[in-house]
Amino acid sequence: MSRPLALVVSIMAGLALCATARAADDPVGPAVKLLEKRRYEQAARALEDALARMDAGHQAQAQLVLGTIYLRNADLHEALARTAAAAEIDYLDKLLKAGAEGRSRYARLYLAEALLARGDAQGAARHFEQVHADTSIDGPHRALAGIGLGSALWARGDAPRAHSLWSGAAGSPEVALARAAARGRAKAADANSLRRQADDAARGKLSPRARRYLIEIYLAAGSPESALAVARAGDLGAASYVETFKAAKGTAKSIGFYDLALLTDLAQVYRELARLRLSQAAADPRMKPSAEYYLAEALSDLGANDDAAASVQAFLARPQAPAQFRERARARAALIAHRQGRGAEAEKAWAAIAEGSSDSEVLADVVLDCVEARAPCVTALARAGQVAETGDGRRNQRLNFALGSYQLRKKDFARAIAYMEAGRDKSNKNKIEANDPEMLTGLAEAYFRTKQFSEGLEIFFEMSQEFPVVRQIQEAVQGVYSMEQRSAGDVRIL
C-alpha cells in the first residue's frame, strides 16, 4: 500500500535531501512534480534518461526519487491486480457457464492462470488438468496448460510431478518460454542460462503472452531492468489471445483474453527496481536517512523482512528524523513484525501509535498496514474512524482511502464506497492528479462488486489514458456488464 505523495517532498526537505544546489536544467525537480501528479511512467523515464549524464552528487538524489517513483508504481499495479482478479475471475467463470453454443474453448485455461496468479493453486490445478486432458484443444494451449499444472503442483509441494510436466512440455517458442518462466519462478533453473534464453528470445517478434514470460524470466534471473525494457517495448493493453468463432445464427464473436499475472509481474519489477535504486542512494551519506526510510518498505514488500527491519531501525535511530515520519516508520516496523509472526506485538504498536496521534496521514499509514496484514486492529480503526468523521473529507483523503480499503477487504462494499467517496475530489472525480489512482482502483472494485458497472468503467477509461494495462480490467468489467444486462455490445467503453 502506498504512502502519501506529500511525503516524497516533505521528507526530502526535512532530511536536507534538496540542500545541494541544483542546476536549472536538473531533472529531479520536474520528476518530483510528475510524481505528485501520479504520472509515474513519465517521471521515471525523465530520470532514467538523465541519470547517466549527472555528476555523482546529483545521481544519488535522482536515485532516491526514482526509487520512490518505482515504489508508488508497484503499489498501484498491486492494487490493479486485486481489482482485475475480482472482475476477470468472475468474467471467465461466467464464460465457462455460458450455453453450449458459442462457448469459449480457452476460458478455462485463462481462468486457471488467473487463479494461480492470485494464489489459488488448488483451484488452478483442477482447471489446468481439464484443459491438459481435452483433446479438442490445440497442442500449444494444452502444453501451456501442462506447464501451468506443473506450477500449481509445485506451489502445493509436489515437485516431482511438476518437473515431469515441465520436462514433457514441447511445441511453440511460447511453450519453451513458458517452461523457462515456470522453472525460473520455482528457482529450478540457472540464472545465467535463463538470461541467455531471454536475450535470444527478445531479439525476435514477441506476442503479448511471450512478452509476459520474458518479464518473468528476467525477474527470475535477477535482471529487473531488462524486464522493464521488455514491458515497455510492447503494448501493455493488448490481449494475450483473441478467440474468434461463430456464435448464434452465424454471428461472428471474439473474446480477448488477458494475462492477470502481468499486473503482479509489473508490481514485482517496480519493487525490484526500487530496491536497486534506493540501495544505490543509501551509499551516499546525505541520502542515506531518506533511502533507509523507503528501503524498509521495498524490502518488506519483497519478503526480505529481516533486512527491512534493520533498515527501519536505522532510520528510527536518527535523532533528526521528523516526528511525523518517525511515527510512520514505527507503523512500518509493526507491519514487519507482523510479517515475522509477531502479530500481537504489531497490533499493540499500531494501537499505541493511533491513540497518541491525531495526524490523519499517520493514522492512514496505520490503517493501511492493518489492511495489508489483514489484522482486526480494533483500537486503531476506532481512533482512525473518529478522526475521519470529525475532519474534512477532502483534506483527509488518504485516511478515507485507508478506511475504505479496510472495508473493501471486509467485503462491506457500501461502507468502502462511502469512505472513498468522502475523500474523492468531486470536481475532478476521476483525475489522477486530484485523486490517488490506488483509491480510484479500490473504488472501482467496490462499484464492480455492487454492480455499479458504469461508474467503475468511467474510472477505468480515465486511468487507461495513463496506464494502458488497465485495458484488461475494462474488458472484463464490460464482459460481465454485458452478461448481467443481456445486451452484449452496447456497453463497451474503449
N, C-alpha and C positions, 0 to 999 in steps of 0.2 A: 504494500500500500504506500502511495506516495506521501511525501511531506509537503507542507505549504511552499509554493514557489517563492513567496516573500522571503523564506528562509535562505534561499540561494544568495540573494543580495545582502540581507541583513547579517548573516554570519560572516560573509566575506568582509563586510565593513567592520564588524565587531572584532574580528581577529586580524585586522590590518592586512587583509589579502590585497586590497587595492591601494595600499600605501605607496607602492612603487609607481613613479610617474610613467605614463604610457604615451606613446606617440599618438597623434590624432588619427592615424590610419590603423591603429591596432584593432584587431577584430574581436577582442574579448568583450568589450562593451556592447557592440551590436549583437553579439551572440547571446549575451545575458538578456538583452531586450527581447530577442526572439524566443528565448526560453520562457520569459514571463508571459509571452503571448501563446505559449504551448505549441510553437512551431518547431517541434523537436528536430525533425529531419533537416530543416533549413539551418537551424542553429548548429547542429553537429557538422554539417558539410562546410559551413563557413569556417569553423575552427580547424577541421581536419585538413582543409586545403591550405590553410595558412601556417599550420604548426611547424612544418619543416623549414619555413623561412624565418621563424622567430629566433631571437637570441635566447640563450639558456635562461636568463632571468624571467623572460616573459613566457617561456614554454611551460614552466611549472604552473603559472596562473591559468593558462589555457587548458592544461591537462585537468586541473581541478574542475573548471567549469564544464569541460567536455565530459568528465566523469559524471557530474550531476545531471547533465542532459541525458546521457545514456540510462541513468537510474530512472529518471522520470518516464522515459520511453519504455523501459522494461515494465514498470508498474502499469502503464496504460495497456500494453499488449497482454499482460496477465489478466487485466480486467476484461479486455475484449475477448480473451479465450473463455472466461467464465460465462459471459453473456452469449457468445457463439455456441457454447456447449448446450445451453438451455434451448436455443432456437433450433440448432442443427440436429441434435439428437431427436427432438420432437418431430421435426420435419421428416427425417429419414425413417423414423418409426411409422409415421403416417403413410409414407410411400410404400412400406412393406405391407401395410394393412389395406392398401387400395384394392379395388376389384381386379380380377384376373386379367381382364382386357386392359392393355396399356400399362401393366405393372412393370416397374423398373427391374432390370436384371442385375443392376450394380448397387442398388441402395444398401443391400445387406453388407457388402464389403466396406462401403464408406461408413456405415453405422458401426461396424466392428472397429474400424480405425479410430472413429471419434470416441468410442467407449474406452479404447486403450489409451488414447491421449489424455483422457480425464481420470485414468487410474482404475477403471473397472476391468481388470484383466479377466475375471471370470466371465462376465457378460460378453466381452470381446471374443474370448476363445470360442464360445458357443456359436457365434455368428461366423467367425473365421472358418470353423470346421465345416459348416454347411456350405459355404462358398467353395472351399477347397475340394469338397466331395461332389460338387454339382457339375456334371459333365456338359451341361448346356452352356456353361460359362467358358469363354475363350481361355486358351492356355496361359497367356501372360497374367491375366487377372487371377486365375486360380493359383498361379505361382506366387503372386503378391499376397494372396490370402494365406498360403502356406508359410510365407515369411512372417506375416503378421501373427499367425497362430504360434509360431516359434517364439516371438517376442512376448506374447501373452503367457505362454508356458514358462518362459524364463522369469517373468515377473512373479509367477506363482511358485518358483523354486524348482521347476522341472528342467534343469539344464541339459540332460542327455537328449530328451526329445526335442528341445529347442535346437540344439546343434544338428541333430539329424534332419530336421526340417530345413534349416538354413543350408546345409550341405546339399540337399536334394533339389533345391530350387535352381532352375535354369531357364534361359529364354532371352528376352529382350535386354538391351542395355539398362532399362529401368529396373528390371529384376535384379541385375547384378549390383546396381547402386542400392536398391532396397536391402539386399543381403548385407552389403558392406555397412549400411547405416545401422541395421539391426545389431550386427556384431560390434560395431563401434559403441552403441548405447550400452551394450552388455559388457563393455571393456574386454571383449574376447578377440580383439584384433590389434596388431601393432600400429601405433600412431603413425609411424613413417610410411608404412605401406598404405594406410588409409589416405594419407595426404597425397601420395603419388597417384593413387587411383582417382581421387577427386580432381587433382590438377589435370590429369589426362581427359577426364570427362568434361571439365569446364571449358576446354578448347572447342568443343563441338556445340551443336544446336541442342538446347535443353527444353524439354517440356516443363510445364509448371510442377508436375509431380517429381521429375528428375531433379529440378532445382531445389525442391524441398529436401530431397535425400542428400544432395550435396551440402546443404546447410548443416544437416545433422552429422554428416561425415566430418566436415571441417571442425565442428564443435567437439566431436569425439577425439579428433586429432590435436586439439588444443590450438586451433587457428581461428579465433572468432573474427579477426579482421577479414580473412578470406571468406568466411561465412557471410559477413555483411556485404562484401563486394558481390557475391553471388545473388543475394537477395535484391540488391539494388539494380542488378543488371536485367531483371525481369519485371513483368507486370504483376505486382502483388495482388491485384484484383482479379486476375484471370482464374477461370475454373481449372481444376485439376483434370477433369474429364467431362465431356459433354456427350450424353447418351441421346441419340435420336431414333425414334421409332414411330410406327403408325398406331394411333390410338383409335377411339371410337369413330366409326364411319370414315375411316381412312384419313383422319386428320393427322397432320404431322405434329409430333410433340418432341420437345427437347428438354432435358433436365441437366443443369450444370451441377457438378459435384465439386466440393472444395475440401482441402486438407485442413481439418481443425488443428492438427499438430503444428501447422505452420505458425500459428499465433504463439503457442508455447515455445516453439523453437526460436522465434524472434525475441521473445522475452529473455530467453537464456543468452542469446547473442549479445543483447544490450547489457545484461548484467555482467557477463564475462568481460566485455569491453570497459564497463565502468570500473571493475576491479583492476584491470590493467592500467587505466589512466589515473585512477586515484592512488594506486601504489606508486606510480611514477611521480605524481605530485607530492606524495609524502616524503620523497627523497630530498626535497627542498625544505630546509628548516622553517622558512617563512610560511610555507603552505601546509606543513605537517599537521597543525592542530585541526584545520578545516578538513583536510583529507582524512584524518582519523575518524572524524565525525561521520562522514559519508561512507567511508570504507567499512565501518561496522555494519551499516545497512546492507551494502553489497555482499559482504562475506556471509552475513546471516542468511540472506535470501538465497545464496548459493549452497547453503548447508554447511559452511565452514564455521560452525558456531564457536569453537574454541578460539580461533583467530579473531572472530568478530568480538568476542568478549574481551580479548586483550586490547583490541582497538578502541572499544568504547571506554574501557577503564583508563586507557592512556589519555583519552580526551578529558574524562572527568577529573583526572589528576592535575589538570592545568588550571591554576588559580584564575587566569584571565578569561576563562570561558564565561560568556554572558549567562546570567541566571536562567533565562528562558530556555536557552539551548542546553543548559545543564539538565533541566527537568526533562527535556525531550530525550536526551541521552540516557537518563535514568529509566525512562519508559522503554527505550530500545534495549537496555540491559535486562529489563524484566522479561521482554519478549524472548531474548536469547536464553535466559534462564528457563523459560517455559519450554523452549525447544530442546533444551538439555535434560528435560524431565523433571524440573523443579517447579511444577505448576502452582503449588500452594505459596511458595516464596514469591512467584511472579504476581499472583493476584493480590497478595498483601502489599507489594510495592506499588502496583497500579492504584490500589485504594488510597494509599498514603499520598501519592502524587495528586490524585484527583481531589481529595479532601483539603489539601493545602493550597490549591490553585483555583483562581477564577479566570485564568487566561484561556480563552476559547481554543487557541492554537495548541496549547499543551494538552488540554482535555481531548482535542481531536486526535492527537497522537496516541493518547492512552486508549481511546475507544477503538481506533484503527488497529492497534496492537492486539486488543482483546478480540476483535473480529478475526484477525489473522490467526490467532491461537485457538479460536473457537472456544474461548473461555467465557463463563457467565458474567463475571465482573459486576456483580450486583451493586456494590457500593460505588464503583467508578461510574457506572452507567447512570445511576440515580443522580449523582452530582452533575454529570455532563448534561443530563436532561433538564435539570434546574437552570443551568446557565443558558442553555439554548432557548428555553421558554421565556426567560426574562430579558433576553438580549435581542438585538436587531438581527433578523434572519439573514439578510444580505451580508452584513458585517461578519456574521458567524457562519459564513458559507461552508467553511471546512468542517466545522463541528456538526452542522446539519448533514453534510455528506457522510461523516463518520457514523452518526446515529442512524441515518438511513441505510447505510451499509450493514450495520448490525441487524436491523430489522429485515433486510433483504436476506441475510444468511439464515434468519429465524423463519423465513417464509411468511412474514407478516407484511405482505406487499403493499397493502393500503397505507400502513404507517411509514413504510420505506418511501413511498411516493410523497407523503405529506412532509416528511423531513427534507427530502431533496428539493421539493418544490419551494419550500420555505427559504432555502438558500440560493435558489436559482435567480439569475438576473432576468427579470420578466421582460425587459425591453430588448434584450439580446439573448433570448432563451436558449438558442442552440449554437451560439457563437463560442468557440473555444477560447477566444480572447477574454471573454467575460465569465466563462464557466469552465471549471476543471473538466477536461474530457473524461476523466475517470468517473466523475459524478454523473455526467451525461450518459455514460455507458451503463452505470448502475441503474439510473432512472429508466433508460430504455429497456433494460431487462425486466424491471418491475412492471412497466407498461405491457411488455410481452406476456408476462405471467398473468396479468389481469385482462388479457385480450384487448388492450387498447392499442391495436396494431398501428393505426395511422400516426399516433403520437410518437411511437418508437421509430417508425420509418422516417419521420421528419428529422429526428436526431441523427439517424444513420446517414441520411442523404447529406446533411450538412457536414458531418465528420468525414465522410468519404472524400470530400474535396481535399482534405489534408492527409488523410490516411487511407489509401486505396484498398488496403487489406480488409477494411470494413465491408467491402462489397459482399464478401461471403456471408456475413450476418444478414445484410439486406435481403439477399436471395432466399435464405432460409425463412426469414420472417414473412417475406412475400409469399413463399410457398405455403406456409401454414395459414396465412391470411386467406389465400385463395381457397384452400380446402375448407376452412371454417365458414367462409361466406358463400361457398358453392358458386364462385363466379371467377374462375380462373381467367387470367389475362387482363382483368380490368383494374388491378390494384398495383401494378408494377411502377415503382418509382426508381428509375435508373439514372 
